[in-house]
Amino acid sequence: MSNRHTHRKPTGPSQRQLRVGELVRHALAQMLQRGEIHDDVLSDHVVTVSEVRMSPDLRLATIYVMPLGGKDPKPVLEALDRNRKFIRGEIAHAVNLKFAPDIRFLPDETFDEAQRIDEIFRSPKVAQDLKKA
């Protein structure tokens, strides 16, 4: 009997996707830290690059970012979009891939989600339920 019928398809990203995503994240974080992207908005903000998710073919990098403090990420996302071509070229040099991945920037909403969960835990109703337990 052939193994191909019993082999399960992986459900999450491959090790290669994770590794390349981390290389892209590190390269962009260094560019931001060193001030290599010449944009007034980016110069005025400390930007966290929290995660990079690569497509299975490694041709698209979805980059999750958040300005320090998490306040109003829109100008930062717009500045990164304005500089997308430069950033893509620099990432291509830093991460040795056959093709430079297209990049898109999205706000990292995990901070908001963590804050929302924290507020739920601190709510009187949940605190009351936790006391009973």
N, C-alpha and C positions, 0 to 999 in steps of 0.2 A: 504494500500500500504506500502511496506517495505521501511525503511529508507536507506537501503544499496544501492539502485539504485540511490538515489538522493545525497548521500554523496560524496563530491569531495575528491580526494586523495590529501594530502598536497604536495605542490610543492617544498618546501625547507626542510632543515634539521629539525628534530624534536627537541623539547625542551630538551629531554634527550641527543641527539647527541651534541647539543650546550653546555649543562652543562658539559658533560664529556669532550668534547674538551677543554673547558676552564680550567677544573681541570688538564688535561694533560699538557696544555700550562704553567700553573702556576707551576706545579711540575718540568718541565724541566727548566723553567727560574730560579727557585730557585737552582736547581742542578748546572747550569752554573754559577750563581752568587756566589755560595759558593765554586766553584772550585772542586766539587765532582767528575768530570770526568777528570781523570788524562791523559791528552794529551797535548803535547807541543803546538800544533796548537791552541787548544781551550784556553790554558793559555795565548796565545799571542793576542787573539781577544776578543772583547766585542761582544757577539752575541745576536741579538734580535730574540725572538720567537714571531712572529707576529700573527700567527693563527694556530689552529689545527682543521682539519676537520675529523670527525669520520664517518666511514661507518655506514649504517643503523643498522647493527648487532653489532656495537661497537668493531669489531675484527680487524679493520685497522685504524690507526691514521696517517693521512698525515700531517706532521709538516712543516710549512713554516718558514724558518729562513733567516737571513741576518746579515753579520758582520757589525759592526758600520762603517758608511761611504759608505757601499754598494759596496766596491771594491773587486773584485775577490772572490766570495763566494765558488769557487770550493774546495780549501783546507779545509775550514770549513765543507762543506758537506761531504768530504771524511773522516775527523776526526770523525764526528758524526756517519757516517756509520761504521767506525772501532769499535766504542764503542756502537753500536746498542744493543747488547745483554745485556750489563750492564745497559744502559739507560732503556731498556724495563723492566728489573727486578725492577729497582728503581721506575719506574712509576707504576708498578703493586702494589708495596707496598704503594705508596702514594695515589693512586686512587683505592679505594676498588671495583674492578669489578670481576665478575665471571671468566673472562678470561683476561689475559694480552694481550692487543692489539698488533698486529704486527705494527711496525712503519716504516715509510719511510720519508726521508727528501728531501724537494724541496726548491729551492731558492724562496724567496718572491720577485716577480717581480712587485708588486704594486708600489714600490718606483720608479722604472724605468718608469712605466706607468704614474705616477703622474708628473714626471719630463718632460716626452714627451708632456703631455697635457699643462703643464706650458709653455714649449717652443713654442707650437702652439699659445697660447694666446698672447705671446710676439712677435710673428712674425709680420713684417710690414703690411702684407695683412690683418691679423685679426685685428690689431690695427686700421687700416684704416676703416674697416667695423664697428668696435665698435664706432669710432668717429661719423660716420654717424647716428648711432642709437640714 
